[in-house]
Amino acid sequence: MIYVVRHGQTDLNKEGRLQGRLGLPLNEYGVQQAEQLKSELRHIRFDYICSSPQERAVQTAEITTGMKAMVDARLDVFDLGEADLLHRSEVKLAGVVPDSAIYQGVEQIPAFIARVFAFMKELEGRYRTSEANILLSGHRCTTGCIGAYFQGIPEDGNILKHSSDNGQYKTYTWRHSSH
């Protein structure tokens, strides 16, 4: 079973700011959310724990499991470029992401999906036939992208429809994968 966890709350989440690679660690409530996940998942013995390199995701994975998380850059948060840390109300969007014609350094959606899917294909190749319990810790964008790996990319292209709220998780099994 694959457990896909979105990191707990940070002060930037609470303030309504975009949080990318300049993000903050968990705030007190975010730590409580991770502790709640730990309680909910206490009966699961995890065989593999992997996280985005962002501190908030690593903290969530490690609090939840009590184990050291492996970090993989392919699970990193979508790069928001110059829009990182701006308040949601002041950001000009192109669809669901900051407009790359306005903000330098915004990652291209196809490149983001390709890197997350490459991670998932590698993970599936390694664990598809096993009964391993896998915890993946990430962000709104990565939890949405992993959901799209299993459930398909929505017709409108908005993979965020598959994402989890802060401190929440979704489960998947390999047999539902179309890859």
N, C-alpha and C positions, 0 to 999 in steps of 0.2 A: 504494500500500500504506500502511496506517495502522499505525504502531508505537506501542503504548500501553505506556508505561514507568511502573513504580512507583519512586518515589524510593529511593535507597539508605538504609542503616541510619542511625539517629540514636541518641543515648544513651537516649532515651525508649523507642524500640523495644527496645533491648537490655535495659532495666530492666522491660519488660512494662507500661509505662504507656500510657494512652490519650493519643493525640497528635492534637490538632486544630489549632486556629488559634493556640495558644500554643506550638506545637512548636519544635523546635531545628533548627539546620542539620545537615548530614551530619557524622557522626563519621569518624574515620580509615578505618574499615572501609567506611562508606558511600561515601566518596570512591573507595576501591579498587573497590567494586562498579560505580560509574559509569565508572571507567576500563576495567573489564572489558567493560561495555556498549559503550564506545567501540571497543574492539578487535573485539568481535563484529560491530558494525555499520559498521566502517570502510569497507566496500565500497559503502555506501548514500550517495547524495547526497540530502540532505534539502532539500525545496523549502519546507517550512513547519514551524516548530517553535513549539509553544505549550505553556504550562505553567500550572499552578495558581500563584497568587501567593505561596505558601509558599516560603520560601528553600530548603528541602530539595529541593523539586521543581524549582525554577529551576536550582539547582546541578547536579542530575542531568541535566537537559536540556542545559545548556551544556557540561558536561564530556563528555557522550556525543557531542554533535554538533560541538563546537568553534565553535558559532554562538550568537548572541544569541537568547534565547527571547522570543517575545511572551507576555505574561501576559493571561489572561482570568479574571475573577472567577468565571465560571460553572464553572470547573474547580477551584475552591477545595475544600478538604477539608470534609467533613460537620461542621457546627458542633456540638460536643459540649457546649456550654454549660458549666455548673458542673462537669461530670464531666471536663473537659479536664485532663490531667496526673495524674489519679488512677490508682492501680495497678489493673490489670484485675481482680484478686481482690477488690477492695473496691467495685466498681461494681455497682449493682443495674440489671439490664437489663430492657428491654421488647422481647423478641425479640433482635435483634442490636445494638440501640442503647441508650444510657443512658435510663432511664425518665424521661420528661419530667414525670411527676407528682412526682418526687423532685428532679430537677436542673433549674433554670431555664435557659432559653436553648437547649435542645436543638432542633436543626432537625427539622422534620417530614419524614419519608421521601418522601412524594409531592412536596413542594416541592424537595427535593434532586434527585430523579430528573427533575423537570420542567426544572430549570435546566441540568443536564448534557445532557439530550436536546435542549433548545433550542440549545445550543452545537453539538451534533453535527448537527442538522438544518441549521443555517446552514453548517457546514463541508461537509456533503454537497452542499448546493446550490451551493457554490462549486467543489468539487473532484470531484464524482461522475464526470464525464466525462473527467477528466484522468488522466494517468499519474503524478501527483504522489506523492512519498514524504513522508509527514506523520508527525512525531513529536509525541506528546502525553504530557506528563509530569504525573503526579499521585500519587494516594494509593491505599491499599487500596480505599477507597470509590469513588473516581472511576474507577479501572481496572475495578472491578466493574460500575459503572454503564455505562461505555462498552461493556464486554462484553455487558451486557444490551441495549444499543441494537442490537447486531448479532445476538445470539443469543436475545433474548427474556428477559423477566423470569421466573425460575423459579416454578413453581407455588406454592412456599412463600413467595415474595416476597423471598428472600434473595439479593440481587444480589452479595453478597460471594463467592458461589460462582464468579463470573467473574473475580475479582481476581487480581493477581499478587503474588508475594512481593517483599520489598525487593530492589531492584536487578535485577529481572526484567522481561521484556516479553512481550507477545502481539501478534500481527499480525492484521489484518482487512482485508477488501476491501469496497468499497461494494456490489458485486453481491450480497453475503450479507445486506444490510440489507433489512428488511421495510418500510421507510419510503418 
